[in-house]
């Protein structure tokens, strides 16, 4: 599965670089929400087929927020530490770290906030985070490393290499992390520190 994911990424880069547009690519790019919703539906069906999973979620109660909170705090701590080693300020480093793996949104958001360089850094660092997740998931159920992508692009890997309980936690982590990314990036960019 990891090899297929890497090959798909390389194939996508080649298609983009060579400007190869066909019906399949046009469909995929214009219907990405539909594809994501179909993925979420299939995950929901898979989870629903396993008896007792809903009771397991209820047992977690408030503890279900531990992984997403830890993901956000850990990412921001990384941005804080890096602020001592880069030429960028604390707010800028925290804004980059606030991408939480969502490379497409973090890069564009930072570019739209007026800093194309930070947008490129955010794009690459969050893309690397996702790639490390793809490589690591078969060996560890690294929900926090996947961050916001744990509900979408890394979810098929979670489904293949982990159990239903981990998949549920992964989806919840991804949804909550995805919800805070658009709030955190502008917030920290506004610090100007």
C-alpha positions as CSV (number, residue, x, y, z in Angstrom):
1,X,0.0,0.0,0.0
2,X,2.9,2.4,0.8
3,X,4.5,1.7,-2.5
4,X,1.2,2.3,-4.3
5,X,0.7,5.6,-2.5
6,X,4.2,6.8,-3.4
7,X,3.7,5.7,-7.0
8,X,0.4,7.5,-7.2
9,X,2.1,10.7,-5.9
10,X,4.9,10.4,-8.4
11,X,2.4,9.7,-11.2
12,X,0.4,12.8,-10.2
13,X,3.5,15.0,-10.2
14,X,4.4,13.7,-13.7
15,X,0.8,14.3,-15.0
16,X,0.9,17.8,-13.6
17,X,4.4,18.5,-14.9
18,X,3.6,17.3,-18.4
19,X,0.2,19.0,-18.5
20,X,-1.6,15.8,-19.3
21,X,-5.3,16.6,-18.9
22,X,-7.8,13.9,-19.7
23,X,-11.4,13.0,-18.6
24,X,-10.2,11.1,-15.5
25,X,-8.1,14.0,-14.2
26,X,-10.7,16.6,-14.9
27,X,-13.3,14.5,-13.2
28,X,-11.1,14.0,-10.1
29,X,-10.2,17.6,-9.8
30,X,-13.8,18.9,-10.3
31,X,-15.4,16.2,-8.0
32,X,-12.9,16.0,-5.1
33,X,-15.6,16.7,-2.5
34,X,-17.7,13.8,-4.0
35,X,-14.7,11.5,-3.9
36,X,-13.9,12.5,-0.3
37,X,-17.6,12.0,0.7
38,X,-17.6,8.5,-0.9
39,X,-14.5,7.6,1.0
40,X,-16.1,8.8,4.3
41,X,-19.3,6.9,3.4
42,X,-17.3,3.7,2.8
43,X,-15.4,4.2,6.1
44,X,-18.7,4.8,7.9
45,X,-20.1,1.6,6.4
46,X,-17.0,-0.3,7.4
47,X,-17.1,1.0,10.9
48,X,-20.9,0.4,11.2
49,X,-20.4,-3.3,10.2
50,X,-18.5,-3.9,13.4
51,X,-20.7,-4.5,16.4
52,X,-19.8,-2.6,19.6
53,X,-17.9,0.2,17.9
54,X,-20.5,2.8,18.8
55,X,-20.3,1.7,22.5
56,X,-16.6,2.0,22.3
57,X,-16.9,5.6,21.1
58,X,-19.3,6.4,24.0
59,X,-16.8,4.9,26.4
60,X,-14.2,7.4,25.3
61,X,-16.5,10.3,26.1
62,X,-14.3,13.4,26.6
63,X,-11.1,11.3,26.2
64,X,-11.8,11.2,22.5
65,X,-10.3,14.8,22.3
66,X,-6.9,13.8,23.7
67,X,-5.4,12.8,20.4
68,X,-6.5,16.0,18.5
69,X,-5.5,18.3,21.3
70,X,-2.1,16.5,21.5
71,X,-1.7,16.8,17.8
72,X,-2.3,20.6,17.9
73,X,-0.1,21.1,21.0
74,X,2.7,18.9,19.6
75,X,2.7,20.7,16.3
76,X,2.7,24.1,17.9
77,X,5.6,23.1,20.2
78,X,7.5,22.1,17.1
79,X,6.9,25.5,15.6
80,X,8.0,27.2,18.9
81,X,11.2,25.2,19.0
82,X,12.0,25.9,15.3
83,X,11.5,29.7,15.9
84,X,14.9,29.6,17.8
85,X,16.6,28.1,14.7
86,X,15.1,30.0,11.8
87,X,15.1,33.6,10.6
88,X,11.3,33.7,10.9
89,X,9.5,35.0,14.0
90,X,7.5,33.0,16.5
91,X,4.1,33.9,14.9
92,X,5.3,32.8,11.4
93,X,6.8,29.5,12.7
94,X,3.6,28.8,14.6
95,X,1.5,29.6,11.5
96,X,3.5,27.1,9.5
97,X,3.2,24.5,12.2
98,X,-0.6,25.2,12.3
99,X,-1.0,23.5,8.9
100,X,-1.3,20.2,10.8
101,X,-0.5,18.3,7.7
102,X,-3.0,20.1,5.4
103,X,-0.5,21.2,2.9
104,X,-2.8,22.5,0.2
105,X,-4.7,24.9,2.6
106,X,-1.7,26.0,4.7
107,X,0.4,26.9,1.7
108,X,-2.3,28.9,-0.1
109,X,-3.5,30.6,3.2
110,X,0.0,31.8,4.0
111,X,0.5,33.0,0.4
112,X,-2.8,34.8,0.5
113,X,-1.8,36.4,3.8
114,X,1.1,38.0,1.9
115,X,4.0,35.7,2.3
116,X,4.7,33.3,-0.6
117,X,7.9,32.1,0.9
118,X,6.1,31.0,4.1
119,X,3.4,29.4,2.0
120,X,6.0,27.4,0.2
121,X,7.6,26.3,3.4
122,X,4.2,25.3,4.9
123,X,3.3,23.4,1.7
124,X,6.6,21.4,1.8
125,X,6.7,20.8,5.5
126,X,3.1,19.6,5.6
127,X,3.6,17.5,2.5
128,X,6.6,15.9,4.2
129,X,4.4,15.2,7.2
130,X,1.9,13.4,5.1
131,X,4.6,11.4,3.3
132,X,6.2,10.4,6.7
133,X,2.7,9.3,7.8
134,X,2.3,7.1,4.7
135,X,5.7,5.5,5.4
136,X,5.0,5.1,9.2
137,X,1.4,3.9,9.3
138,X,2.2,0.2,8.4
139,X,4.5,0.0,11.4
140,X,2.8,2.4,13.9
141,X,-0.7,3.7,14.1
142,X,0.5,7.3,14.0
143,X,-2.7,9.3,14.1
144,X,-1.1,12.4,15.4
145,X,1.6,12.4,12.8
146,X,-1.0,12.3,10.1
147,X,-2.8,15.3,11.6
148,X,-5.6,16.7,9.5
149,X,-4.9,14.1,6.8
150,X,-6.0,11.3,9.1
151,X,-9.5,11.7,7.9
152,X,-8.8,11.7,4.2
153,X,-5.6,10.9,2.4
154,X,-3.9,8.7,5.0
155,X,-7.2,7.1,6.1
156,X,-7.0,4.2,3.6
157,X,-3.6,3.3,5.1
158,X,-5.2,3.4,8.6
159,X,-8.0,1.2,7.4
160,X,-5.5,-1.4,5.9
161,X,-3.0,-1.5,8.7
162,X,-4.9,-0.7,11.9
163,X,-8.2,-1.7,13.5
164,X,-11.7,-0.1,13.4
165,X,-11.2,1.6,16.7
166,X,-8.1,3.4,15.4
167,X,-9.9,4.3,12.2
168,X,-12.7,6.0,14.3
169,X,-10.1,7.9,16.3
170,X,-8.3,8.8,13.1
171,X,-11.4,10.3,11.5
172,X,-12.2,12.3,14.6
173,X,-8.7,13.6,14.8
174,X,-8.7,14.6,11.2
175,X,-12.0,16.4,11.4
176,X,-11.1,18.3,14.5
177,X,-7.6,19.2,13.2
178,X,-9.0,20.2,9.8
179,X,-11.5,22.5,11.6
180,X,-8.8,24.4,13.5
181,X,-6.3,24.9,10.6
182,X,-8.2,27.8,9.0
183,X,-8.4,29.5,12.4
184,X,-4.9,29.0,13.7
185,X,-2.9,30.1,10.6
186,X,-4.3,33.6,10.4
187,X,-4.3,33.9,14.2
188,X,-0.6,33.3,14.4
189,X,0.3,35.3,11.3
190,X,-1.4,38.2,13.0
191,X,0.9,38.0,16.0
192,X,3.8,39.7,14.1
193,X,6.3,38.4,16.7
